[in-house]
Amino acid sequence: MKSLHYHSAAHMQLGSLVTYEGRPYYLRGLDPMSVSDRRAELEDAFTGARVSVPLDEVVDGKSRDGEQGSAREA
């Protein structure tokens, strides 16, 4: 079983390159921290298509250990 390393969404900046379902996206927006079940607004890096997805499924592109870590608020 692979362990996940959770990264604070506070470290993510708008325009950051992130991964969702194995594809690269640019982070274009985040729900406020006061919202339960926060969502992220993403733009596909290849097609430009926009999607709104659960924040805890977005992988921070700055994971240092090579494993995919979630960008969810801890």
C-alpha positions in Angstrom: 0.0 0.0 0.0 1.5 3.3 -1.1 1.4 6.1 1.5 0.4 9.6 0.4 2.3 12.7 1.4 -0.2 15.6 2.0 0.9 19.0 0.9 -0.9 22.1 2.1 -2.9 23.9 -0.5 -1.4 27.1 0.9 1.9 26.1 -0.8 0.1 25.9 -4.2 -0.1 29.1 -6.2 -2.4 30.0 -9.0 -0.7 29.2 -12.3 1.2 26.2 -10.7 1.5 23.1 -12.7 -0.3 20.2 -11.0 -1.4 16.7 -11.9 -4.9 15.3 -11.9 -5.6 11.7 -13.0 -2.1 11.5 -14.5 -2.5 14.6 -16.7 -0.8 18.0 -16.3 -3.0 21.0 -15.5 -2.6 24.6 -14.5 -4.2 25.6 -11.2 -6.6 28.5 -12.0 -8.6 28.7 -8.8 -9.3 27.3 -5.3 -12.4 27.3 -3.1 -11.9 29.3 0.1 -10.4 27.5 3.1 -13.7 27.8 4.9 -15.5 25.6 2.4 -15.7 21.9 3.3 -14.9 19.5 0.4 -12.8 22.2 -1.4 -12.6 22.1 -5.2 -9.9 23.3 -7.5 -10.4 24.9 -10.9 -7.9 23.4 -13.4 -6.9 24.1 -17.0 -5.6 21.2 -19.1 -2.0 22.0 -20.1 -2.6 20.6 -23.6 -6.1 21.4 -24.5 -7.0 24.4 -22.4 -10.2 22.7 -21.2 -11.3 23.8 -17.8 -12.5 21.4 -15.1 -13.6 21.7 -11.4 -12.3 18.8 -9.3 -12.0 17.8 -5.6 -8.9 19.5 -4.2 -7.8 16.3 -2.4 -7.4 14.6 -5.8 -5.0 17.2 -7.2 -1.3 16.3 -6.9 1.1 19.2 -6.2 3.7 19.4 -8.9 6.4 20.2 -6.3 6.4 16.8 -4.6 10.1 16.4 -3.6 10.3 12.7 -3.0 9.1 11.6 -6.4 5.9 10.0 -5.2 2.6 11.6 -6.0 1.4 13.5 -3.0 -2.0 15.0 -2.6 -2.4 18.8 -2.4 -5.3 18.5 0.1 -5.4 20.7 3.1 -4.1 18.7 6.1 
